[in-house]
Amino acid sequence: MKRILLLLCVLATPLLMQAQGPGRPHGGIPDDVYYLMPSFADGYVYFRGQMPAQGKLNICALDHSLRFIAEDGQELEASNPESVVKVMIDTVFFLHCQDLFYRMYPVSADMGVALERKVHIIRGAKEGAYGASTQTSSIREYSTYISEGYSYDLKDGKDVPFEVNENVCIYKGDTVFPFNKRNLRKLFPAKKAEIDAWFKAGHSLPRNVEDAREVLRYFNQ
């Protein structure tokens, strides 16, 4: 196990930072919201042009950083995941594309639904109030989350207001596309007439994973 974790450290990151400090973790955000998986689990990290590495893994939904548990029990981050292509946690695959991790729901061998889930800290909101989400910037310390220049201490024992946003996309190979008419025509060039007819018949873009899979199955026949 020590050799496996060392391999993950060497391949994934030259810089590791401690994720949690004392106090209430994650600013009161539940673990199954703060992370893309309900808990850390055994998995593999697949790198471009390198052998995969194994460890106890999860992904932070705030900044989409790859996290793993070290031998001493500390939660660490792979700070330079540019070479990561996919991550498997338990039996779930995540595709890494443009600095985000998308949960994969296959429809065919190389295509399926890519679900993006992000958690936003709400700047300027009163405790318990929910408003418009903000764009997030990268974090440099786990104890503090930065949103549009405002700093939120996630370990001071106070709850922080947040909201969860999910976005249904399409993956083809290792690329993610927005789920829209133009990309459906691009991904199914032989079905352009059928796609046009489908929209003219009054169908709308899917808003959840199962509906999105049905649409892809329909045009993938």
Salt bridges, closest charged atoms under 4 A:
ASP31 OD1 - HIS26 ND1 2.99
ASP42 OD1 - LYS56 NZ 3.37
ASP63 OD1 - ARG67 NH2 3.85
GLU75 OE2 - ARG67 NH1 2.67
ASP110 OD2 - LYS172 NZ 2.96
GLU148 OE1 - ARG123 NE 3.08
ASP159 OD1 - ARG24 NH1 3.08
GLU166 OE2 - ARG117 NE 3.80
ASP174 OD2 - ARG48 NH1 3.47
ASP196 OD1 - LYS181 NZ 3.55
ASP196 OD2 - ARG185 NH1 2.79
GLU210 OE2 - ARG213 NH1 3.67
GLU214 OE2 - ARG217 NH1 2.68
